[in-house]
């Protein structure tokens, strides 16, 4: 239905890893995790229950961690699922 109407998109996101801090322990992401992203310029708005940003389901497909420079960490996410082997 709605899934096939969306183009396949890959995002590279620069991140700051807060998962080691107790108040942010739930922000620990791993390969294959499913989460959501809001990009109103690309995906637009949902008009159900008022005007809210459309949340696109994404899967984490790559994590690059720079141990010497954690501010350069990158998470690659995509809104489409490939074969399981492609994720690793």
N, CA and C atoms as an extended XYZ file, in Angstrom:
264
Properties=species:S:1:pos:R:3:atomname:S:1:resname:S:1:resid:I:1 pbc="F F F"
N         0.837       -1.176        0.000 N   UNK     1
C         0.000        0.000        0.000 CA  UNK     1
C         0.887        1.246        0.000 C   UNK     1
N         1.066        1.874        1.143 N   UNK     2
C         1.833        3.112        1.243 CA  UNK     2
C         3.333        2.866        1.031 C   UNK     2
N         3.825        1.683        1.434 N   UNK     3
C         5.252        1.386        1.355 CA  UNK     3
C         5.767        1.457       -0.074 C   UNK     3
N         5.039        0.913       -1.016 N   UNK     4
C         5.512        0.897       -2.392 CA  UNK     4
C         5.465        2.279       -3.045 C   UNK     4
N         4.785        3.229       -2.434 N   UNK     5
C         4.698        4.575       -2.985 CA  UNK     5
C         5.926        5.420       -2.638 C   UNK     5
N         6.685        5.003       -1.644 N   UNK     6
C         7.849        5.770       -1.219 CA  UNK     6
C         9.098        5.308       -1.962 C   UNK     6
N         9.940        6.224       -2.424 N   UNK     7
C        11.195        5.837       -3.080 CA  UNK     7
C        12.168        5.237       -2.070 C   UNK     7
N        13.085        4.415       -2.569 N   UNK     8
C        14.116        3.852       -1.707 CA  UNK     8
C        15.133        4.939       -1.409 C   UNK     8
N        15.405        5.150       -0.114 N   UNK     9
C        16.289        6.229        0.314 CA  UNK     9
C        17.287        5.688        1.324 C   UNK     9
N        18.532        6.157        1.232 N   UNK    10
C        19.556        5.851        2.222 CA  UNK    10
C        20.032        7.171        2.809 C   UNK    10
N        20.101        7.233        4.137 N   UNK    11
C        20.588        8.416        4.842 CA  UNK    11
C        21.899        8.076        5.543 C   UNK    11
N        22.839        8.992        5.562 N   UNK    12
C        24.003        8.930        6.429 CA  UNK    12
C        23.785        9.997        7.488 C   UNK    12
N        23.801        9.580        8.751 N   UNK    13
C        23.499       10.493        9.844 CA  UNK    13
C        24.710       10.589       10.761 C   UNK    13
N        25.205       11.790       10.995 N   UNK    14
C        26.254       11.988       11.993 CA  UNK    14
C        25.589       11.957       13.358 C   UNK    14
N        26.183       11.202       14.273 N   UNK    15
C        25.537       11.016       15.572 CA  UNK    15
C        26.515       11.248       16.708 C   UNK    15
N        25.969       11.551       17.847 N   UNK    16
C        26.725       11.631       19.086 CA  UNK    16
C        26.220       10.495       19.961 C   UNK    16
N        27.105        9.582       20.341 N   UNK    17
C        26.707        8.397       21.103 CA  UNK    17
C        26.507        8.758       22.570 C   UNK    17
N        25.249        8.795       22.976 N   UNK    18
C        24.904        9.116       24.363 CA  UNK    18
C        24.555        7.869       25.170 C   UNK    18
N        24.623        6.701       24.563 N   UNK    19
C        24.124        5.483       25.199 CA  UNK    19
C        24.887        5.107       26.472 C   UNK    19
N        26.086        5.627       26.666 N   UNK    20
C        26.856        5.315       27.870 CA  UNK    20
C        26.405        6.128       29.081 C   UNK    20
N        25.617        7.159       28.845 N   UNK    21
C        25.094        7.960       29.948 CA  UNK    21
C        23.806        7.305       30.444 C   UNK    21
N        23.638        7.131       31.756 N   UNK    22
C        22.477        6.397       32.286 CA  UNK    22
C        21.124        6.910       31.803 C   UNK    22
N        20.943        8.216       31.693 N   UNK    23
C        19.650        8.757       31.286 CA  UNK    23
C        19.353        8.534       29.802 C   UNK    23
N        20.366        8.123       29.019 N   UNK    24
C        20.181        7.869       27.593 CA  UNK    24
C        20.492        6.418       27.217 C   UNK    24
N        20.442        5.515       28.179 N   UNK    25
C        20.814        4.122       27.921 CA  UNK    25
C        19.915        3.450       26.878 C   UNK    25
N        18.706        3.941       26.682 N   UNK    26
C        17.809        3.352       25.687 CA  UNK    26
C        18.152        3.791       24.264 C   UNK    26
N        19.116        4.681       24.093 N   UNK    27
C        19.528        5.171       22.775 CA  UNK    27
C        20.704        4.370       22.215 C   UNK    27
N        20.741        3.080       22.502 N   UNK    28
C        21.793        2.201       22.002 CA  UNK    28
C        21.249        1.475       20.780 C   UNK    28
N        21.811        1.746       19.603 N   UNK    29
C        21.325        1.171       18.360 CA  UNK    29
C        22.293        0.131       17.832 C   UNK    29
N        21.755       -0.908       17.200 N   UNK    30
C        22.545       -1.977       16.607 CA  UNK    30
C        22.110       -2.201       15.171 C   UNK    30
N        22.940       -2.899       14.405 N   UNK    31
C        22.582       -3.245       13.034 CA  UNK    31
C        21.268       -4.011       12.997 C   UNK    31
N        20.438       -3.678       12.053 N   UNK    32
C        19.166       -4.369       11.890 CA  UNK    32
C        18.033       -3.804       12.722 C   UNK    32
N        18.333       -2.877       13.639 N   UNK    33
C        17.277       -2.252       14.437 CA  UNK    33
C        16.361       -1.437       13.530 C   UNK    33
N        15.097       -1.424       13.882 N   UNK    34
C        14.110       -0.643       13.135 CA  UNK    34
C        13.695        0.542       14.000 C   UNK    34
N        13.678        1.726       13.398 N   UNK    35
C        13.263        2.942       14.083 CA  UNK    35
C        12.546        3.824       13.062 C   UNK    35
N        12.359        5.076       13.369 N   UNK    36
C        11.631        5.988       12.481 CA  UNK    36
C        12.423        7.265       12.276 C   UNK    36
N        12.220        7.894       11.132 N   UNK    37
C        12.855        9.172       10.825 CA  UNK    37
C        11.780       10.112       10.286 C   UNK    37
N        11.914       11.380       10.614 N   UNK    38
C        11.006       12.400       10.093 CA  UNK    38
C        11.805       13.316        9.172 C   UNK    38
N        11.369       13.452        7.938 N   UNK    39
C        11.982       14.362        6.975 CA  UNK    39
C        10.835       15.007        6.204 C   UNK    39
N        10.337       16.121        6.718 N   UNK    40
C         9.144       16.733        6.123 CA  UNK    40
C         9.401       17.262        4.724 C   UNK    40
N        10.628       17.629        4.407 N   UNK    41
C        10.925       18.105        3.060 CA  UNK    41
C        10.849       16.982        2.039 C   UNK    41
N        11.161       15.757        2.464 N   UNK    42
C        11.160       14.638        1.529 CA  UNK    42
C         9.876       13.809        1.615 C   UNK    42
N         9.488       13.403        2.852 N   UNK    43
C         8.336       12.527        3.037 CA  UNK    43
C         7.030       13.273        3.261 C   UNK    43
N         7.108       14.536        3.647 N   UNK    44
C         5.901       15.330        3.813 CA  UNK    44
C         5.236       15.163        5.170 C   UNK    44
N         3.945       15.403        5.169 N   UNK    45
C         3.162       15.448        6.397 CA  UNK    45
C         2.054       14.404        6.353 C   UNK    45
N         1.660       13.927        7.528 N   UNK    46
C         0.512       13.042        7.663 CA  UNK    46
C        -0.672       13.902        8.088 C   UNK    46
N        -1.764       13.791        7.385 N   UNK    47
C        -2.929       14.614        7.695 CA  UNK    47
C        -3.954       13.871        8.548 C   UNK    47
N        -3.601       12.675        9.013 N   UNK    48
C        -4.467       11.924        9.920 CA  UNK    48
C        -4.295       12.513       11.321 C   UNK    48
N        -5.381       12.793       12.005 N   UNK    49
C        -5.353       13.405       13.349 CA  UNK    49
C        -4.604       14.739       13.336 C   UNK    49
N        -4.855       15.567       12.369 N   UNK    50
C        -4.189       16.863       12.269 CA  UNK    50
C        -2.947       16.760       11.407 C   UNK    50
N        -2.194       17.821       11.350 N   UNK    51
C        -0.990       17.859       10.527 CA  UNK    51
C         0.220       17.491       11.381 C   UNK    51
N         0.767       16.292       11.166 N   UNK    52
C         1.955       15.834       11.884 CA  UNK    52
C         2.980       15.335       10.866 C   UNK    52
N         4.260       15.414       11.201 N   UNK    53
C         5.270       14.915       10.268 CA  UNK    53
C         5.091       13.419       10.025 C   UNK    53
N         5.239       13.011        8.765 N   UNK    54
C         5.158       11.594        8.434 CA  UNK    54
C         6.415       10.902        8.947 C   UNK    54
N         6.250        9.797        9.649 N   UNK    55
C         7.376        9.031       10.179 CA  UNK    55
C         7.627        7.848        9.263 C   UNK    55
N         8.787        7.844        8.621 N   UNK    56
C         9.178        6.758        7.727 CA  UNK    56
C         9.924        5.695        8.527 C   UNK    56
N         9.498        4.447        8.401 N   UNK    57
C        10.188        3.356        9.080 CA  UNK    57
C        11.528        3.117        8.395 C   UNK    57
N        12.580        3.029        9.187 N   UNK    58
C        13.913        2.811        8.642 CA  UNK    58
C        14.586        1.664        9.374 C   UNK    58
N        15.598        1.111        8.733 N   UNK    59
C        16.393        0.046        9.336 CA  UNK    59
C        17.853        0.489        9.341 C   UNK    59
N        18.554        0.219       10.433 N   UNK    60
C        19.961        0.597       10.538 CA  UNK    60
C        20.777       -0.436        9.776 C   UNK    60
N        21.496        0.030        8.742 N   UNK    61
C        22.214       -0.894        7.870 CA  UNK    61
C        23.734       -0.813        8.010 C   UNK    61
N        24.242        0.231        8.648 N   UNK    62
C        25.691        0.347        8.827 CA  UNK    62
C        25.979        1.305        9.971 C   UNK    62
N        26.982        0.973       10.772 N   UNK    63
C        27.426        1.846       11.861 CA  UNK    63
C        28.932        1.990       11.747 C   UNK    63
N        29.403        3.238       11.662 N   UNK    64
C        30.840        3.520       11.619 CA  UNK    64
C        31.176        4.276       12.891 C   UNK    64
N        32.050        3.673       13.712 N   UNK    65
C        32.448        4.317       14.958 CA  UNK    65
C        33.911        4.705       14.884 C   UNK    65
N        34.177        5.960       15.124 N   UNK    66
C        35.543        6.479       15.173 CA  UNK    66
C        35.949        6.527       16.646 C   UNK    66
N        36.745        5.551       17.068 N   UNK    67
C        37.098        5.459       18.484 CA  UNK    67
C        37.929        6.646       18.960 C   UNK    67
N        38.774        7.192       18.082 N   UNK    68
C        39.593        8.340       18.463 CA  UNK    68
C        38.844        9.661       18.357 C   UNK    68
N        37.753        9.675       17.606 N   UNK    69
C        36.972       10.905       17.422 CA  UNK    69
C        35.485       10.552       17.384 C   UNK    69
N        34.877       10.301       18.547 N   UNK    70
C        33.478        9.870       18.579 CA  UNK    70
C        32.497       10.857       17.948 C   UNK    70
N        32.889       12.122       17.821 N   UNK    71
C        32.003       13.095       17.178 CA  UNK    71
C        31.866       12.842       15.678 C   UNK    71
N        32.675       11.945       15.126 N   UNK    72
C        32.617       11.605       13.712 CA  UNK    72
C        31.862       10.290       13.454 C   UNK    72
N        31.213        9.750       14.478 N   UNK    73
C        30.436        8.519       14.304 CA  UNK    73
C        29.332        8.741       13.284 C   UNK    73
N        29.050        7.711       12.483 N   UNK    74
C        28.028        7.794       11.443 CA  UNK    74
C        27.163        6.542       11.503 C   UNK    74
N        25.859        6.728       11.379 N   UNK    75
C        24.927        5.617       11.248 CA  UNK    75
C        24.280        5.736        9.877 C   UNK    75
N        24.316        4.654        9.109 N   UNK    76
C        23.658        4.638        7.801 CA  UNK    76
C        22.335        3.902        7.971 C   UNK    76
N        21.264        4.551        7.539 N   UNK    77
C        19.929        3.962        7.635 CA  UNK    77
C        19.280        3.961        6.261 C   UNK    77
N        18.339        3.080        6.078 N   UNK    78
C        17.619        3.021        4.809 CA  UNK    78
C        16.163        2.693        5.084 C   UNK    78
N        15.292        3.064        4.161 N   UNK    79
C        13.863        2.838        4.360 CA  UNK    79
C        13.378        1.618        3.596 C   UNK    79
N        14.295        0.770        3.177 N   UNK    80
C        13.908       -0.453        2.483 CA  UNK    80
C        14.738       -1.607        3.035 C   UNK    80
N        14.194       -2.787        2.944 N   UNK    81
C        14.875       -3.963        3.454 CA  UNK    81
C        15.496       -4.714        2.290 C   UNK    81
N        16.774       -5.057        2.445 N   UNK    82
C        17.454       -5.871        1.457 CA  UNK    82
C        17.547       -7.282        2.013 C   UNK    82
N        18.240       -8.142        1.321 N   UNK    83
C        18.429       -9.475        1.852 CA  UNK    83
C        19.206       -9.389        3.155 C   UNK    83
N        18.965      -10.322        4.055 N   UNK    84
C        19.578      -10.314        5.370 CA  UNK    84
C        21.109      -10.217        5.265 C   UNK    84
N        21.708      -10.910        4.323 N   UNK    85
C        23.154      -10.899        4.166 CA  UNK    85
C        23.674       -9.503        3.831 C   UNK    85
N        22.898       -8.706        3.133 N   UNK    86
C        23.323       -7.365        2.742 CA  UNK    86
C        23.495       -6.442        3.945 C   UNK    86
N        22.816       -6.739        5.047 N   UNK    87
C        22.910       -5.882        6.226 CA  UNK    87
C        24.251       -6.055        6.928 C   UNK    87
N        24.908       -7.174        6.687 N   UNK    88
C        26.171       -7.459        7.370 CA  UNK    88
C        27.243       -7.626        6.350 C   UNK    88
